[in-house]
């Protein structure tokens, strides 16, 4: 007598998907790449530091208008060096005040990771509560006002900028530009606004998709 074989019940196998750490946002990677490219292009225009510090080229300006002309010409020629000096002064000021540096880094990271480059389809959840984009933006604005105006960060940045600009103006006024070869067309096309404008444009292009996704 043959025994009946029970029918095989089809069982659907469900594969467990392991949770992987979130990959870096393409917009953020593009932002970092464009910022790095802008910095490299800007630093490639740096003049030799020996030429900047040539003691034989220093002389007292004849008048205030002569000093202004010198500052304009020297800045057009040494603009990357001058910006590097101001950046070093800012960095030294922040490093000498670790608390202000941590506050500023926290503010920048908050804007980058909580708003600008956070995926639009992933809501912000803190302490079990979901925050909308408007609430996140309002919180970041309030946090920015607090850090800049109600702590030592704002006064520290303003003081460092004033010291850096003062050194740049003093050097530009006493450094005779007669040995500098820079025509007027190059002065106009590679001035301060052009240098920072190029970097700002690259950064804005990288951040535009992320900002547009939030609107």
C-alpha positions as CSV (number, residue, x, y, z in Angstrom):
1,X,0.0,0.0,0.0
2,X,1.5,3.2,-1.1
3,X,1.7,6.1,1.4
4,X,0.4,9.4,0.2
5,X,3.0,12.1,-0.1
6,X,1.8,15.3,1.4
7,X,1.8,18.2,-1.1
8,X,4.7,20.6,-0.9
9,X,3.6,24.0,0.3
10,X,5.5,26.7,-1.7
11,X,7.4,28.9,0.6
12,X,8.6,32.3,-0.6
13,X,12.1,32.9,0.6
14,X,12.7,36.5,1.7
15,X,16.2,37.6,1.5
16,X,17.3,39.9,4.3
17,X,18.8,43.1,3.1
18,X,21.5,44.3,5.3
19,X,21.5,48.0,6.1
20,X,24.4,49.7,4.7
21,X,25.8,53.1,5.7
22,X,24.4,56.0,3.6
23,X,26.6,56.9,0.7
24,X,27.9,60.4,0.3
25,X,25.5,62.7,-1.6
26,X,26.5,63.3,-5.2
27,X,25.8,66.9,-4.8
28,X,28.1,67.1,-1.8
29,X,30.9,65.3,-3.7
30,X,30.4,67.7,-6.6
31,X,30.5,70.6,-4.2
32,X,33.8,69.4,-2.7
33,X,35.3,68.7,-6.1
34,X,34.4,72.2,-7.5
35,X,35.6,73.9,-4.3
36,X,38.9,72.0,-4.5
37,X,39.3,72.9,-8.2
38,X,38.6,76.6,-7.5
39,X,41.2,76.7,-4.8
40,X,43.8,75.0,-7.0
41,X,43.1,77.4,-9.8
42,X,43.3,80.4,-7.5
43,X,46.6,79.2,-5.8
44,X,48.1,78.6,-9.2
45,X,48.0,82.4,-9.8
46,X,50.1,83.1,-6.6
47,X,53.1,85.3,-7.1
48,X,56.5,84.4,-5.6
49,X,56.7,85.3,-1.9
50,X,60.3,86.7,-2.4
51,X,58.8,89.2,-4.8
52,X,56.2,90.2,-2.3
53,X,58.8,90.7,0.5
54,X,61.5,92.4,-1.6
55,X,62.9,95.0,0.8
56,X,64.5,97.0,-2.0
57,X,61.1,97.8,-3.5
58,X,59.7,99.5,-0.4
59,X,59.5,103.3,-0.2
60,X,57.4,105.9,1.4
61,X,54.4,107.1,-0.8
62,X,54.6,110.8,-1.9
63,X,50.9,111.4,-1.0
64,X,47.7,109.8,0.0
65,X,46.5,109.5,-3.6
66,X,49.9,107.9,-4.5
67,X,49.3,105.4,-1.7
68,X,45.9,104.5,-3.0
69,X,47.3,104.0,-6.5
70,X,50.0,101.7,-5.1
71,X,47.4,99.7,-3.1
72,X,45.3,99.2,-6.2
73,X,48.2,98.1,-8.4
74,X,49.8,95.9,-5.8
75,X,46.5,94.2,-5.0
76,X,45.8,93.5,-8.7
77,X,49.2,91.8,-8.8
78,X,49.5,90.2,-5.4
79,X,45.8,89.5,-4.8
80,X,46.2,85.7,-4.2
81,X,49.1,86.3,-1.9
82,X,47.1,89.0,0.0
83,X,44.1,86.7,0.3
84,X,46.4,83.9,1.5
85,X,47.7,86.2,4.2
86,X,44.2,87.2,5.3
87,X,43.2,83.5,5.4
88,X,46.2,82.6,7.5
89,X,45.4,85.3,10.0
90,X,41.8,84.1,10.2
91,X,43.0,80.5,10.7
92,X,45.5,81.5,13.4
93,X,42.8,83.5,15.2
94,X,40.4,80.6,15.2
95,X,43.1,78.1,16.2
96,X,44.0,80.3,19.1
97,X,40.3,80.2,20.2
98,X,39.3,76.5,20.0
99,X,35.8,77.2,21.4
100,X,35.0,79.7,18.6
101,X,36.5,77.3,16.1
102,X,34.3,74.4,17.2
103,X,31.2,76.7,17.1
104,X,32.0,77.8,13.6
105,X,32.6,74.3,12.4
106,X,29.4,73.1,14.0
107,X,27.5,75.9,12.3
108,X,29.0,75.0,8.9
109,X,28.4,71.3,9.3
110,X,24.8,72.0,10.4
111,X,24.1,73.9,7.2
112,X,25.8,71.3,5.0
113,X,24.5,68.1,6.4
114,X,21.1,69.2,7.8
115,X,19.8,71.4,5.0
116,X,21.9,71.9,1.9
117,X,23.0,68.4,1.0
118,X,20.4,66.3,3.0
119,X,18.3,64.2,0.6
120,X,14.9,65.9,0.1
121,X,13.1,62.5,0.5
122,X,14.7,62.0,4.0
123,X,13.0,64.0,6.7
124,X,15.0,65.3,9.6
125,X,14.2,63.3,12.8
126,X,15.6,64.4,16.1
127,X,14.6,63.0,19.5
128,X,11.7,61.1,17.9
129,X,10.2,64.2,16.2
130,X,10.1,64.9,12.5
131,X,11.1,68.4,11.4
132,X,10.0,69.9,8.1
133,X,12.3,71.8,5.8
134,X,10.9,75.2,6.9
135,X,11.4,74.3,10.6
136,X,14.9,73.1,9.9
137,X,15.7,76.3,8.0
138,X,14.3,78.4,10.8
139,X,16.4,76.6,13.4
140,X,19.5,77.0,11.3
141,X,18.9,80.7,10.9
142,X,18.4,81.2,14.6
143,X,21.5,79.1,15.3
144,X,23.5,81.2,12.9
145,X,22.4,84.5,14.5
146,X,23.3,83.1,17.9
147,X,26.7,81.9,16.9
148,X,27.7,85.0,14.9
149,X,26.2,87.8,17.1
150,X,25.9,86.3,20.6
151,X,29.2,84.5,20.9
152,X,32.9,85.5,20.4
153,X,32.9,84.1,16.8
154,X,31.6,87.3,15.1
155,X,34.0,89.7,17.0
156,X,36.9,87.3,16.4
157,X,36.3,87.1,12.6
158,X,35.8,90.9,12.4
159,X,39.0,91.5,14.3
160,X,41.0,89.1,12.3
161,X,39.7,90.6,9.0
162,X,40.6,94.1,10.2
163,X,44.1,93.0,11.0
164,X,44.5,91.2,7.7
165,X,43.1,94.1,5.6
166,X,45.3,96.5,7.6
167,X,48.5,94.6,6.8
168,X,47.5,94.3,3.1
169,X,46.8,98.0,2.9
170,X,50.1,98.9,4.6
171,X,52.1,96.6,2.4
172,X,50.3,97.9,-0.7
173,X,50.9,101.5,0.2
174,X,54.7,101.1,0.9
175,X,55.5,98.6,-1.8
176,X,56.5,100.5,-5.0
177,X,54.8,98.9,-8.0
178,X,57.2,100.2,-10.7
179,X,58.8,96.7,-11.2
180,X,55.4,94.9,-11.6
181,X,54.3,94.1,-15.1
182,X,50.5,94.1,-15.1
183,X,48.6,95.8,-17.9
184,X,45.2,97.4,-17.2
185,X,43.2,94.7,-19.0
186,X,44.6,92.0,-16.7
187,X,43.9,94.2,-13.7
188,X,40.2,94.5,-14.7
189,X,39.7,90.8,-15.6
190,X,41.5,89.2,-12.6
191,X,40.6,91.5,-9.8
192,X,39.1,90.6,-6.4
193,X,35.5,90.2,-7.7
194,X,36.6,88.0,-10.6
195,X,38.7,85.8,-8.4
196,X,36.1,85.3,-5.8
197,X,33.3,85.3,-8.3
198,X,34.7,82.3,-10.1
199,X,34.9,80.3,-6.9
200,X,31.5,81.4,-5.8
201,X,30.0,80.5,-9.2
202,X,31.5,77.0,-9.1
203,X,30.3,76.4,-5.5
204,X,26.8,77.8,-6.3
205,X,26.5,75.5,-9.4
206,X,27.4,72.5,-7.2
207,X,24.9,73.4,-4.4
208,X,22.1,74.5,-6.7
209,X,20.5,71.1,-7.3
210,X,20.4,70.4,-3.5
211,X,18.9,73.8,-2.8
212,X,16.4,73.5,-5.6
213,X,15.3,70.1,-4.2
214,X,14.4,71.7,-0.9
215,X,12.2,74.4,-2.4
